[in-house]
């Protein structure tokens, strides 16, 4: 996926709004983080610990958990990975963060 495709998909989710900066946009629902662009090839997405482990096991080419995310409900997403899995992760984060 490209950053523009991430933006279009995230903003298609009800109540999901873009914030952040032009170079590091982030998407929120109910003022809670869904995803944030780290750079042109990487995204960080909110995910519960169990869901995060499942994503990494099923799609290791797309998801990872660098040391800085180990204690947080976040997963690293490589945009060069599986687009359907990335969209599912963003949708899952949106569902997790809705109030």
C-alpha positions in Angstrom: 0.0 0.0 0.0 1.0 3.6 -0.4 0.6 6.3 2.2 -2.2 7.8 0.1 -4.0 4.4 0.0 -3.7 4.1 3.8 -5.1 7.6 4.1 -8.0 6.9 1.8 -8.8 3.6 3.6 -8.5 5.0 7.1 -10.7 8.0 6.3 -13.3 5.8 4.8 -14.0 4.3 8.3 -16.8 6.1 10.1 -15.5 8.8 12.5 -11.8 8.2 11.6 -10.1 11.6 11.1 -6.6 12.5 9.9 -4.4 14.5 12.3 -0.6 14.9 12.7 1.6 16.6 10.1 2.0 16.4 6.4 5.0 14.1 6.7 3.7 12.1 9.7 -0.1 11.9 9.4 -2.0 9.9 12.0 -5.6 8.7 12.0 -7.8 8.8 15.1 -11.3 7.8 16.1 -12.9 9.4 19.1 -9.5 11.1 19.8 -7.8 7.7 20.1 -5.0 6.6 17.8 -5.7 4.1 15.1 -2.5 4.4 13.0 0.4 6.7 12.4 2.7 6.9 9.4 6.3 6.5 10.5 7.8 7.0 7.1 6.9 6.3 3.5 7.2 2.6 4.0 6.2 2.0 7.6 3.0 2.5 9.7 2.4 1.9 13.3 -1.1 0.5 14.2 -2.8 -0.1 17.5 -3.5 -3.7 18.3 -4.1 -5.8 21.3 -1.3 -8.1 22.4 -3.0 -11.4 21.3 -4.1 -9.9 17.9 -0.6 -8.5 17.4 1.0 -11.9 17.9 -1.5 -13.5 15.5 -0.8 -10.9 12.8 3.0 -11.3 13.1 2.7 -15.1 13.0 0.4 -15.1 9.9 2.1 -12.3 8.0 5.7 -11.9 9.1 6.5 -10.1 5.9 4.0 -7.4 6.8 4.0 -7.1 10.6 6.7 -6.9 13.3 7.3 -5.9 16.9 10.5 -3.9 17.3 11.8 -3.5 20.8 10.3 0.0 21.2 6.8 -1.5 20.7 7.0 -4.6 22.9 5.3 -3.1 25.9 2.7 -1.1 23.9 -0.5 -2.1 22.1 1.1 -1.3 18.8 2.4 -3.3 15.8 4.8 -2.2 13.1 3.4 -2.5 9.6 5.5 -2.6 6.4 3.5 -1.0 3.6 5.3 -3.3 1.1 3.5 -6.2 2.7 0.0 -7.7 2.1 -2.5 -5.0 1.4 -5.5 -6.9 2.6 -3.8 -7.7 5.9 -2.9 -4.1 6.3 -6.4 -2.9 5.7 -7.7 -5.6 8.2 -5.2 -4.3 10.8 -6.3 -0.7 10.4 -10.0 -1.8 10.6 -9.2 -3.8 13.7 -7.4 -0.8 15.3 -10.4 1.4 14.5 -12.8 -1.1 16.2 -10.4 -1.4 19.2 -10.3 2.4 19.6 -14.0 3.3 19.2 -15.8 4.3 22.3 
